[in-house]
Amino acid sequence: MTPSEMEKLITTLVHGENHPADRVVRLSESDLDKTFDQLDVDSLARAEMVETISDTYQIEISDAQAGALGTPRAVLEFVAAHGTRKDL
């Protein structure tokens, strides 16, 4: 998963698939270390994110692991260490 894929995923989860162009989430280097709460990503969106990542990257993610994915950087590092992207 790349930072741009993370931006797209968060944008879709927070603003929907057909979001307006001005609602695209952009993550600066410092934003990667902000909590999802600070980025206005609620708990339902985080749960959907974990499910999407699990399906897309073929990763079994326990509840404890999901709870530790509190920042975009944590997600990116987790996927880099554990994931294998499905052929879509």
N, CA, C and O atoms as CSV, one atom per row, in Angstrom:
chain,resi,resn,atom,element,x,y,z
A,1,MET,N,N,0.861,-1.171,0.000
A,1,MET,CA,C,0.000,0.000,0.000
A,1,MET,C,C,0.906,1.232,0.000
A,1,MET,O,O,1.881,1.311,0.748
A,2,THR,N,N,0.568,2.154,-0.830
A,2,THR,CA,C,1.315,3.403,-0.915
A,2,THR,C,C,0.552,4.503,-0.183
A,2,THR,O,O,-0.639,4.350,0.090
A,3,PRO,N,N,1.219,5.606,0.135
A,3,PRO,CA,C,0.484,6.718,0.744
A,3,PRO,C,C,-0.685,7.198,-0.121
A,3,PRO,O,O,-1.727,7.571,0.417
A,4,SER,N,N,-0.533,7.198,-1.445
A,4,SER,CA,C,-1.644,7.645,-2.292
A,4,SER,C,C,-2.811,6.657,-2.242
A,4,SER,O,O,-3.967,7.073,-2.314
A,5,GLU,N,N,-2.530,5.364,-2.119
A,5,GLU,CA,C,-3.609,4.386,-1.956
A,5,GLU,C,C,-4.306,4.586,-0.614
A,5,GLU,O,O,-5.521,4.421,-0.512
A,6,MET,N,N,-3.534,4.942,0.416
A,6,MET,CA,C,-4.104,5.237,1.727
A,6,MET,C,C,-5.009,6.458,1.632
A,6,MET,O,O,-6.103,6.454,2.197
A,7,GLU,N,N,-4.578,7.503,0.933
A,7,GLU,CA,C,-5.404,8.700,0.745
A,7,GLU,C,C,-6.718,8.349,0.064
A,7,GLU,O,O,-7.781,8.813,0.477
A,8,LYS,N,N,-6.646,7.539,-0.966
A,8,LYS,CA,C,-7.863,7.154,-1.702
A,8,LYS,C,C,-8.794,6.351,-0.806
A,8,LYS,O,O,-10.003,6.585,-0.802
A,9,LEU,N,N,-8.248,5.408,-0.049
A,9,LEU,CA,C,-9.058,4.586,0.841
A,9,LEU,C,C,-9.738,5.449,1.899
A,9,LEU,O,O,-10.940,5.310,2.126
A,10,ILE,N,N,-8.993,6.329,2.544
A,10,ILE,CA,C,-9.582,7.187,3.577
A,10,ILE,C,C,-10.627,8.115,2.972
A,10,ILE,O,O,-11.689,8.311,3.563
A,11,THR,N,N,-10.349,8.683,1.815
A,11,THR,CA,C,-11.318,9.564,1.155
A,11,THR,C,C,-12.623,8.831,0.899
A,11,THR,O,O,-13.699,9.360,1.178
A,12,THR,N,N,-12.535,7.623,0.372
A,12,THR,CA,C,-13.735,6.844,0.064
A,12,THR,C,C,-14.492,6.482,1.332
A,12,THR,O,O,-15.720,6.564,1.363
A,13,LEU,N,N,-13.774,6.082,2.383
A,13,LEU,CA,C,-14.439,5.703,3.627
A,13,LEU,C,C,-15.108,6.887,4.312
A,13,LEU,O,O,-16.196,6.748,4.870
A,14,VAL,N,N,-14.470,8.038,4.273
A,14,VAL,CA,C,-14.994,9.206,4.980
A,14,VAL,C,C,-16.040,9.950,4.159
A,14,VAL,O,O,-17.051,10.396,4.702
A,15,HIS,N,N,-15.805,10.088,2.848
A,15,HIS,CA,C,-16.673,10.929,2.018
A,15,HIS,C,C,-17.496,10.166,0.984
A,15,HIS,O,O,-18.308,10.770,0.283
A,16,GLY,N,N,-17.308,8.867,0.876
A,16,GLY,CA,C,-18.083,8.066,-0.060
A,16,GLY,C,C,-17.403,7.913,-1.409
A,16,GLY,O,O,-16.484,8.653,-1.760
A,17,GLU,N,N,-17.883,6.937,-2.143
A,17,GLU,CA,C,-17.296,6.610,-3.454
A,17,GLU,C,C,-17.401,7.762,-4.444
A,17,GLU,O,O,-16.466,8.009,-5.205
A,18,ASN,N,N,-18.525,8.468,-4.442
A,18,ASN,CA,C,-18.749,9.563,-5.390
A,18,ASN,C,C,-18.582,10.920,-4.706
A,18,ASN,O,O,-19.444,11.792,-4.814
A,19,HIS,N,N,-17.470,11.084,-4.005
A,19,HIS,CA,C,-17.198,12.302,-3.253
A,19,HIS,C,C,-16.879,13.468,-4.189
A,19,HIS,O,O,-16.365,13.269,-5.289
A,20,PRO,N,N,-17.186,14.677,-3.742
A,20,PRO,CA,C,-16.809,15.854,-4.533
A,20,PRO,C,C,-15.283,15.986,-4.579
A,20,PRO,O,O,-14.591,15.545,-3.661
A,21,ALA,N,N,-14.777,16.577,-5.619
A,21,ALA,CA,C,-13.331,16.730,-5.821
A,21,ALA,C,C,-12.664,17.493,-4.683
A,21,ALA,O,O,-11.492,17.264,-4.386
A,22,ASP,N,N,-13.397,18.392,-4.047
A,22,ASP,CA,C,-12.796,19.166,-2.963
A,22,ASP,C,C,-12.764,18.407,-1.631
A,22,ASP,O,O,-12.322,18.958,-0.623
A,23,ARG,N,N,-13.220,17.174,-1.614
A,23,ARG,CA,C,-13.247,16.366,-0.395
A,23,ARG,C,C,-12.169,15.278,-0.379
A,23,ARG,O,O,-12.204,14.395,0.478
A,24,VAL,N,N,-11.226,15.330,-1.299
A,24,VAL,CA,C,-10.162,14.335,-1.353
A,24,VAL,C,C,-9.219,14.543,-0.174
A,24,VAL,O,O,-8.771,15.661,0.084
A,25,VAL,N,N,-8.923,13.469,0.534
A,25,VAL,CA,C,-8.006,13.525,1.667
A,25,VAL,C,C,-6.577,13.479,1.139
A,25,VAL,O,O,-6.218,12.583,0.375
A,26,ARG,N,N,-5.769,14.444,1.549
A,26,ARG,CA,C,-4.339,14.486,1.209
A,26,ARG,C,C,-3.564,14.333,2.508
A,26,ARG,O,O,-3.818,15.044,3.480
A,27,LEU,N,N,-2.632,13.416,2.521
A,27,LEU,CA,C,-1.840,13.162,3.717
A,27,LEU,C,C,-0.415,13.664,3.517
A,27,LEU,O,O,0.344,13.115,2.719
A,28,SER,N,N,-0.068,14.705,4.245
A,28,SER,CA,C,1.313,15.161,4.221
A,28,SER,C,C,2.143,14.192,5.052
A,28,SER,O,O,1.590,13.321,5.722
A,29,GLU,N,N,3.449,14.332,5.015
A,29,GLU,CA,C,4.319,13.461,5.808
A,29,GLU,C,C,3.928,13.511,7.283
A,29,GLU,O,O,3.916,12.472,7.943
A,30,SER,N,N,3.612,14.680,7.814
A,30,SER,CA,C,3.236,14.790,9.226
A,30,SER,C,C,1.851,14.197,9.499
A,30,SER,O,O,1.584,13.743,10.612
A,31,ASP,N,N,0.972,14.198,8.499
A,31,ASP,CA,C,-0.359,13.612,8.670
A,31,ASP,C,C,-0.289,12.098,8.854
A,31,ASP,O,O,-1.180,11.504,9.462
A,32,LEU,N,N,0.750,11.483,8.338
A,32,LEU,CA,C,0.887,10.032,8.468
A,32,LEU,C,C,0.991,9.600,9.924
A,32,LEU,O,O,0.708,8.447,10.250
A,33,ASP,N,N,1.397,10.516,10.805
A,33,ASP,CA,C,1.533,10.207,12.225
A,33,ASP,C,C,0.370,10.719,13.068
A,33,ASP,O,O,0.371,10.538,14.286
A,34,LYS,N,N,-0.615,11.350,12.450
A,34,LYS,CA,C,-1.808,11.781,13.172
A,34,LYS,C,C,-2.706,10.563,13.392
A,34,LYS,O,O,-2.723,9.627,12.593
A,35,THR,N,N,-3.445,10.602,14.490
A,35,THR,CA,C,-4.390,9.512,14.732
A,35,THR,C,C,-5.559,9.639,13.755
A,35,THR,O,O,-5.815,10.708,13.199
A,36,PHE,N,N,-6.247,8.538,13.565
A,36,PHE,CA,C,-7.412,8.595,12.685
A,36,PHE,C,C,-8.485,9.518,13.254
A,36,PHE,O,O,-9.229,10.136,12.493
A,37,ASP,N,N,-8.576,9.623,14.583
A,37,ASP,CA,C,-9.503,10.581,15.184
A,37,ASP,C,C,-9.142,12.004,14.759
A,37,ASP,O,O,-10.022,12.794,14.415
A,38,GLN,N,N,-7.848,12.329,14.782
A,38,GLN,CA,C,-7.412,13.664,14.360
A,38,GLN,C,C,-7.704,13.911,12.884
A,38,GLN,O,O,-7.862,15.058,12.466
A,39,LEU,N,N,-7.777,12.841,12.094
A,39,LEU,CA,C,-8.067,12.964,10.660
A,39,LEU,C,C,-9.557,12.818,10.369
A,39,LEU,O,O,-9.959,12.703,9.211
A,40,ASP,N,N,-10.378,12.822,11.424
A,40,ASP,CA,C,-11.846,12.705,11.303
A,40,ASP,C,C,-12.293,11.399,10.668
A,40,ASP,O,O,-13.272,11.368,9.922
A,41,VAL,N,N,-11.575,10.318,10.965
A,41,VAL,CA,C,-11.971,8.985,10.514
A,41,VAL,C,C,-12.599,8.294,11.719
A,41,VAL,O,O,-11.906,7.970,12.684
A,42,ASP,N,N,-13.917,8.067,11.666
A,42,ASP,CA,C,-14.610,7.503,12.823
A,42,ASP,C,C,-14.384,5.992,12.932
A,42,ASP,O,O,-13.763,5.380,12.062
A,43,SER,N,N,-14.895,5.406,14.009
A,43,SER,CA,C,-14.642,3.991,14.281
A,43,SER,C,C,-15.257,3.073,13.225
A,43,SER,O,O,-14.671,2.040,12.899
A,44,LEU,N,N,-16.407,3.422,12.692
A,44,LEU,CA,C,-17.008,2.607,11.638
A,44,LEU,C,C,-16.140,2.623,10.381
A,44,LEU,O,O,-15.921,1.582,9.762
A,45,ALA,N,N,-15.653,3.792,10.009
A,45,ALA,CA,C,-14.771,3.895,8.844
A,45,ALA,C,C,-13.474,3.126,9.072
A,45,ALA,O,O,-12.944,2.515,8.144
A,46,ARG,N,N,-12.962,3.152,10.301
A,46,ARG,CA,C,-11.738,2.391,10.602
A,46,ARG,C,C,-12.001,0.899,10.473
A,46,ARG,O,O,-11.161,0.169,9.948
A,47,ALA,N,N,-13.150,0.436,10.941
A,47,ALA,CA,C,-13.492,-0.987,10.808
A,47,ALA,C,C,-13.601,-1.374,9.333
A,47,ALA,O,O,-13.120,-2.434,8.933
A,48,GLU,N,N,-14.226,-0.525,8.529
A,48,GLU,CA,C,-14.310,-0.781,7.087
A,48,GLU,C,C,-12.929,-0.777,6.454
A,48,GLU,O,O,-12.660,-1.572,5.553
A,49,MET,N,N,-12.050,0.107,6.913
A,49,MET,CA,C,-10.695,0.174,6.390
A,49,MET,C,C,-9.959,-1.138,6.667
A,49,MET,O,O,-9.294,-1.679,5.784
A,50,VAL,N,N,-10.079,-1.645,7.893
A,50,VAL,CA,C,-9.413,-2.895,8.249
A,50,VAL,C,C,-9.939,-4.035,7.381
A,50,VAL,O,O,-9.161,-4.862,6.905
A,51,GLU,N,N,-11.245,-4.082,7.176
A,51,GLU,CA,C,-11.831,-5.127,6.336
A,51,GLU,C,C,-11.342,-5.009,4.890
A,51,GLU,O,O,-10.995,-6.011,4.265
A,52,THR,N,N,-11.316,-3.795,4.366
A,52,THR,CA,C,-10.844,-3.582,2.992
A,52,THR,C,C,-9.388,-3.981,2.846
A,52,THR,O,O,-9.014,-4.635,1.873
A,53,ILE,N,N,-8.561,-3.589,3.811
A,53,ILE,CA,C,-7.144,-3.945,3.766
A,53,ILE,C,C,-6.972,-5.459,3.859
A,53,ILE,O,O,-6.168,-6.041,3.131
A,54,SER,N,N,-7.721,-6.087,4.744
A,54,SER,CA,C,-7.656,-7.533,4.899
A,54,SER,C,C,-7.996,-8.239,3.592
A,54,SER,O,O,-7.296,-9.161,3.175
A,55,ASP,N,N,-9.069,-7.802,2.953
A,55,ASP,CA,C,-9.497,-8.416,1.686
A,55,ASP,C,C,-8.524,-8.126,0.553
A,55,ASP,O,O,-8.170,-9.027,-0.208
A,56,THR,N,N,-8.093,-6.881,0.436
A,56,THR,CA,C,-7.251,-6.463,-0.675
A,56,THR,C,C,-5.852,-7.039,-0.599
A,56,THR,O,O,-5.277,-7.425,-1.616
A,57,TYR,N,N,-5.304,-7.099,0.604
A,57,TYR,CA,C,-3.914,-7.519,0.774
A,57,TYR,C,C,-3.766,-8.910,1.378
A,57,TYR,O,O,-2.666,-9.314,1.755
A,58,GLN,N,N,-4.880,-9.647,1.470
A,58,GLN,CA,C,-4.884,-11.020,1.963
A,58,GLN,C,C,-4.191,-11.143,3.321
A,58,GLN,O,O,-3.297,-11.970,3.501
A,59,ILE,N,N,-4.612,-10.317,4.262
A,59,ILE,CA,C,-4.026,-10.302,5.595
A,59,ILE,C,C,-5.114,-10.650,6.614
A,59,ILE,O,O,-6.193,-10.057,6.607
A,60,GLU,N,N,-4.825,-11.606,7.479
A,60,GLU,CA,C,-5.686,-11.853,8.627
A,60,GLU,C,C,-5.305,-10.814,9.681
A,60,GLU,O,O,-4.153,-10.759,10.112
A,61,ILE,N,N,-6.260,-9.999,10.093
A,61,ILE,CA,C,-5.991,-8.936,11.065
A,61,ILE,C,C,-6.834,-9.197,12.309
A,61,ILE,O,O,-8.063,-9.144,12.264
A,62,SER,N,N,-6.155,-9.479,13.415
A,62,SER,CA,C,-6.866,-9.722,14.669
A,62,SER,C,C,-7.420,-8.413,15.221
A,62,SER,O,O,-7.046,-7.329,14.774
A,63,ASP,N,N,-8.304,-8.528,16.185
A,63,ASP,CA,C,-8.844,-7.325,16.822
A,63,ASP,C,C,-7.733,-6.528,17.496
A,63,ASP,O,O,-7.738,-5.298,17.455
A,64,ALA,N,N,-6.783,-7.222,18.115
A,64,ALA,CA,C,-5.662,-6.533,18.769
A,64,ALA,C,C,-4.806,-5.802,17.740
A,64,ALA,O,O,-4.392,-4.665,17.967
A,65,GLN,N,N,-4.541,-6.453,16.612
A,65,GLN,CA,C,-3.760,-5.801,15.555
A,65,GLN,C,C,-4.518,-4.598,15.006
A,65,GLN,O,O,-3.930,-3.536,14.800
A,66,ALA,N,N,-5.811,-4.754,14.769
A,66,ALA,CA,C,-6.620,-3.650,14.246
A,66,ALA,C,C,-6.593,-2.473,15.210
A,66,ALA,O,O,-6.524,-1.320,14.783
A,67,GLY,N,N,-6.646,-2.755,16.507
A,67,GLY,CA,C,-6.610,-1.699,17.500
A,67,GLY,C,C,-5.298,-0.931,17.511
A,67,GLY,O,O,-5.255,0.239,17.893
A,68,ALA,N,N,-4.233,-1.596,17.089
A,68,ALA,CA,C,-2.914,-0.949,17.059
A,68,ALA,C,C,-2.703,-0.109,15.805
A,68,ALA,O,O,-1.716,0.620,15.713
A,69,LEU,N,N,-3.603,-0.198,14.849
A,69,LEU,CA,C,-3.482,0.555,13.595
A,69,LEU,C,C,-4.124,1.926,13.775
A,69,LEU,O,O,-5.171,2.213,13.194
A,70,GLY,N,N,-3.491,2.763,14.578
A,70,GLY,CA,C,-4.080,4.039,14.953
A,70,GLY,C,C,-3.715,5.223,14.088
A,70,GLY,O,O,-4.300,6.298,14.224
A,71,THR,N,N,-2.737,5.037,13.185
A,71,THR,CA,C,-2.311,6.128,12.305
A,71,THR,C,C,-2.135,5.584,10.888
A,71,THR,O,O,-1.949,4.380,10.709
A,72,PRO,N,N,-2.191,6.445,9.894
A,72,PRO,CA,C,-1.918,5.980,8.534
A,72,PRO,C,C,-0.540,5.318,8.409
A,72,PRO,O,O,-0.400,4.317,7.706
A,73,ARG,N,N,0.465,5.861,9.078
A,73,ARG,CA,C,1.799,5.256,8.997
A,73,ARG,C,C,1.796,3.833,9.569
A,73,ARG,O,O,2.429,2.938,9.010
A,74,ALA,N,N,1.089,3.629,10.672
A,74,ALA,CA,C,0.992,2.289,11.264
A,74,ALA,C,C,0.358,1.316,10.279
A,74,ALA,O,O,0.795,0.170,10.168
A,75,VAL,N,N,-0.667,1.763,9.566
A,75,VAL,CA,C,-1.326,0.917,8.561
A,75,VAL,C,C,-0.360,0.614,7.422
A,75,VAL,O,O,-0.226,-0.541,7.015
A,76,LEU,N,N,0.306,1.628,6.907
A,76,LEU,CA,C,1.246,1.427,5.800
A,76,LEU,C,C,2.348,0.448,6.188
A,76,LEU,O,O,2.695,-0.433,5.401
A,77,GLU,N,N,2.897,0.590,7.379
A,77,GLU,CA,C,3.964,-0.305,7.833
A,77,GLU,C,C,3.439,-1.721,8.045
A,77,GLU,O,O,4.128,-2.690,7.726
A,78,PHE,N,N,2.228,-1.849,8.578
A,78,PHE,CA,C,1.630,-3.159,8.796
A,78,PHE,C,C,1.423,-3.882,7.466
A,78,PHE,O,O,1.771,-5.054,7.327
A,79,VAL,N,N,0.857,-3.178,6.498
A,79,VAL,CA,C,0.612,-3.790,5.189
A,79,VAL,C,C,1.932,-4.160,4.520
A,79,VAL,O,O,2.041,-5.227,3.917
A,80,ALA,N,N,2.927,-3.296,4.619
A,80,ALA,CA,C,4.233,-3.597,4.019
A,80,ALA,C,C,4.840,-4.855,4.635
A,80,ALA,O,O,5.497,-5.629,3.939
A,81,ALA,N,N,4.629,-5.063,5.916
A,81,ALA,CA,C,5.210,-6.214,6.598
A,81,ALA,C,C,4.413,-7.502,6.413
A,81,ALA,O,O,4.981,-8.592,6.481
A,82,HIS,N,N,3.096,-7.391,6.178
A,82,HIS,CA,C,2.241,-8.575,6.188
A,82,HIS,C,C,1.481,-8.858,4.899
A,82,HIS,O,O,0.985,-9.970,4.720
A,83,GLY,N,N,1.378,-7.901,4.012
A,83,GLY,CA,C,0.426,-8.029,2.918
A,83,GLY,C,C,0.980,-8.560,1.613
A,83,GLY,O,O,2.163,-8.429,1.298
A,84,THR,N,N,0.081,-9.158,0.877
A,84,THR,CA,C,0.323,-9.564,-0.502
A,84,THR,C,C,-0.900,-9.130,-1.283
A,84,THR,O,O,-1.984,-9.681,-1.092
A,85,ARG,N,N,-0.746,-8.161,-2.151
A,85,ARG,CA,C,-1.887,-7.605,-2.875
A,85,ARG,C,C,-2.469,-8.635,-3.828
A,85,ARG,O,O,-1.743,-9.293,-4.573
A,86,LYS,N,N,-3.793,-8.763,-3.794
A,86,LYS,CA,C,-4.499,-9.632,-4.726
A,86,LYS,C,C,-4.408,-9.044,-6.131
A,86,LYS,O,O,-4.318,-7.828,-6.296
A,87,ASP,N,N,-4.431,-9.893,-7.118
A,87,ASP,CA,C,-4.575,-9.403,-8.489
A,87,ASP,C,C,-6.021,-8.978,-8.653
A,87,ASP,O,O,-6.941,-9.785,-8.517
A,88,LEU,N,N,-6.209,-7.703,-8.944
A,88,LEU,CA,C,-7.583,-7.180,-9.063
A,88,LEU,C,C,-8.023,-7.128,-10.496
A,88,LEU,O,O,-9.147,-6.715,-10.782
